[in-house]
């Protein structure tokens, strides 16, 4: 039996992290949770399942961020000694840098989990989108890559950025996809689903579910939908989530009389009903680590269109078998081509969705084989 500490900054719930905790807890090892935030929903759920949770005491002074890191690293060292921790699994950049600072004083085996893929995005699209990554974040990544002994990444997209743009020694990096307890996901309500379909009748219902920022390419999709609607195609699109570009996008809708065709829902608690009402996800995001929305659509047997070589999409999606690929350097043309093809071939969309569900369940479900990829890290 190993004593495993999962060191994780937020206190909010995450299906992927909770499933990982469940895998360790049910394997016969002793799991403890330590967060940088006060106890919240994440702690409550785990404590209800017999997992001990803790939170690093909060400092109320406005101390310099890196001084806080030092204090938190000292707390981590004391915690691991007090509880005889064998393995520390640290998640996200902030926890990883704190763990690196503590590493030399820890007897425990340290595994760092990385969940972001910004380096490739900023190198390849930053100038085009007039965006520049924080220098501080770049420095932290360099330190983590240099001193981390084992780094786990969730997708080939993250691997690619670390190898090409960060020049990390890749022999220390392991690619292990997230696992999900899919039984915890919401199920559509038949009555609400029928109501949505009656409210928004059309031949093809598109959906976008992503934060309204430049990298998600909402504006480009809106222009293509506008073009196709003006041609007379019976198309509508549900747009979920929010973000700084929302006012600009709403202005575009108003100026082009698209109020009946592009439905801006914002956040919805019953988001699964809107997903179930759609036929095709359009997701031209050029930066991801591992996208959850595509997996959620897959459970509903919905077709998806995503960018090739972004996040984990190329790890499980095959063009024209279980989904569509969009080309990052030719997005306008490929988005339009995909929408026209889906419009003309509704049976293909259904086939793609059915195939995608099988692949997602095989690759990402909370199965014994998928769990073992993580449990092997304890050896």
Residue, then its C-alpha position, 0 to 999 in steps of 0.5 A: x500500500x502506498x500513501x499518495x498525496x494529490x496536490x491540487x490548487x482549486x476546490x472546485x469539482x472536476x470529473x477527470x480529477x475525481x475519477x483519478x482520485x477514485x482509481x487510487x482510493x479503490x486500488x487499496x492505496x491511501x489517498x490524501x488531498x491537499x489544495x491551495x484553496x479553502x475546503x469546498x465542493x471538491x473536498x466535500x465530495x471526496x470526504x463523503x467517499x472516505x478520502x482525507x482532505x486538507x487545505x494549506x492555511x491561507x495567508x491574508x497579507x499581500x506577500x509577493x507571489x514567489x514568497x508565498x510559493x516558498x512558504x507553501x513549499x515549506x508547508x508541503x514538506x512538513x505535511x509529507x513528513x507528518x503523514x509519511x507520504x510515499x508519492x506526491x502527484x502535483x497538478x497544475x503549474x502553481x502546485x508544480x512549482x511549489x512541489x519543485x521547490x520542496x522536492x529536494x527535501x521530500x523523501x516521496x516520489x514526485x510526479x508532476x501533472x501538466x494540463x496546459x498547452x500554451x507554448x505551441x499556440x503562442x508560437x504559432x498563432x500569438x503574433x497573428x492574434x496579437x497575443x503574447x504569453x506572460x513571461x512569468x508563466x514561461x519562466x515557471x514552465x522552464x523551471x518545471x521542465x528542468x527540475x521535474x523528474x516525471x511529468x505526465x501530460x494528457x495529450x499529444x498536443x501538449x507533448x508536441x509543444x513541450x518538445x518543439x518549443x520548450x525543448x524539454x527532455x522528453x524521456x521524463x515525459x509520459x503521455x497518459x490520457x485523462x479518465x472519466x467516470x462517465x456515469x456521473x454525466x447529466x442525461x438529457x431530459x426528453x421533454x426539454x429536448x423536444x421543447x428545444x427542437x420545437x423552438x428552433x426548427x431547422x435542417x442542421x443545428x450546429x453548436x459551439x461550446x467554448x469561451x468567447x476568446x480569439x483562439x476559439x474562432x467564434x467570429x470566423x464561424x459566425x461569418x460562415x453561418x451568415x453566408x450559408x443562411x443568406x444562401x437559404x440553407x436551413x441552419x441554426x447554431x447554439x452558442x454556449x459559454x461566455x467571454x470578453x468577445x461576446x459584445x462584439x459577437x452580439x453586435x455581428x448578430x444584430x447587424x446581420x439579422x441573425x437573431x433567429x439563427x444564432x442563439x447565444x445561451x450563455x451558461x446553462x445548468x441543463x447544458x446537456x439538453x442543448x447539446x442533445x438538440x444539436x447535430x454537429x459541434x463546430x470547434x475550431x479552437x487552435x489551443x487545447x490540452x484535452x477537451x471535455x466538450x467533445x467527449x460529452x458530445x460523443x456520449x450523446x452520439x453527436x458528430x464533431x468538427x475539430x482542428x487537426x493536431x490540437x490537444x488530444x483530438x488526433x489521438x482518437x479522432x479519424x477524419x471521415x470515420x468518427x469526425x471531421x478535421x479542420x485545418x488550422x491554416x485553412x480554417x475558413x475553407x474547411x469549416x464551410x466545407x464541413x458544414x455543407x457536407x453535414x447539411x447534405x449528409x445527415x446520416x453521416x453525422x449519425x454514423x460519426x457520432x455512433x463511432x465516436x462514442x465507442x472510441x471515447x468510451x474505449x480510450x477515456x472511460x474509468x476501466x481497469x486498463x485505463x486506471x492501470x496507466x495511472x496506478x503504474x506511476x506508483x511503482 
